[in-house]
Amino acid sequence: MHVVPEAVQDSQFKQYAGAKFTAEHRLLCKSDFDRVIKAQNISDQYVRVFFVGNFTGNARLGIIAGKKFLPRAADRNRTKRVIREAFRQHHIKFRNIDVVVMLRHGCTQKSGVRSDSLDNLFSLVENRCVDL
């Protein structure tokens, strides 16, 4: 059995302590999704990002990745991991914003969603929500 020293565990945890993605950062209710989808949006070739202010104290993320655009579950899961990781590392998560990322027609398993394009979209959302 391989045991990692406690000092190494603590240093690894401290490195990612500010970049968490917990249950407070997720949109879970259908009513929350509906409220966000009726609000403002921006898009690029692969994704559309809906956003609206909230009163929870932190940003929350919802993802819509349907079988129509990515029929294989492995591709959908990989895409959702990329989206969650981009959200987790971006400083938009410290705003009071609810965000829903929805895949568009151009998103296929070959093209995929790139984290740099998501960073650009999250930055645009953040700039639009300065007053929230």
Secondary structure, DSSP 8 states (H G I E B T S, - for coil): -----HHHHHHHHHHHTTS---GGGB---HHHHHHHHTSEEEE-SSEEEEEEE-SSSS-EEEEE--TTT--SHHHHHHHHHHHHHHHHHSGGGGSSEEEEEEE-TT--TTT---HHHHHHHHHHHHHHTTT-
